[in-house]
Amino acid sequence: MSTLDELVDTLLYEGYALYPYTPGATKNATPTPFGIAYPPAYAARSGSTFDHVQVECLLLAAAGTTVEAEARFLVATGAGHRAEPYRLALPPVALADRDAPEAARASAVTVAAGPVEVAGAVTAERRGRGWLVRVRIENHTAVVESGALSRAEALTRSLLSTNVLIRTSDGRFVSPLDAEGCRNVNTWPVLAAPDDRTVLAAAIVLPDHPAVATASRGNLFDGTEIEEALLLHIHTLSEGEQAAIAEQD
């Protein structure tokens, strides 16, 4: 497993269940706001949620450079914090010659991820001396009687903790934290490789070039936080509370 893969595996669950509270606890009982793509009917009714994740970033690269993207996310399976990880790879896009008549290139794919129908697309269009790369991941899941659907029920048909990776074969991305004119929805993109050829759009707020803490023992959740404090907290729990946590995943 690469360092980046380990980081994304960590973030999948860090953006989903931050701390192993007991099932009856209210804090962190549901996933964090970023990275959740709800069914379209529920998102439209809610007014404060999204049915998609959109990433825009600026790429400085020559013609012939390829751009590829993938989405990593969870889909709920069963009671409590139980979820199945999925990976959606999008076909690569080749940047056209700047003198060519076409101004943009695109690729798209639609697949089923358990009970969720998910669609993804990559587009690249000229922007000044570079390219505006856009990746959009959408939840196309149809639900019945959306007006009566609770948030908990909607989450069972949602993309959870959606993290998007965008890679280029050449050139470099401008830091999304500094880039102007980019519209990012429901995500937090940052540079994620030393050569600046990878962007990670995460489900939590991160700095450029994030990494799992060197003191971490692996890619378990909260791997980018202070595990010693978590261990001390767990020791303060009663045997009954620890048993309740152990019954979760």
Secondary structure by P-SEA (a helix, b strand, c coil): ccaaaaaaaaaacccccccccccccccccccccccccccaaaaaaacccccbbbbbbbbbccccbbbbbbbbbccccccccbbbbbbbbcbbbbbcccccccccccccbbbbcccbbbbbbbbbbbcccccbbbbbbbbcccccccccccaaaaaaacccbbbbbbbbccccccccccccccccccbbbbbcccccccccccccccccccccccccccccccccccaaaaaaaaaaccaaaaaaaaacc
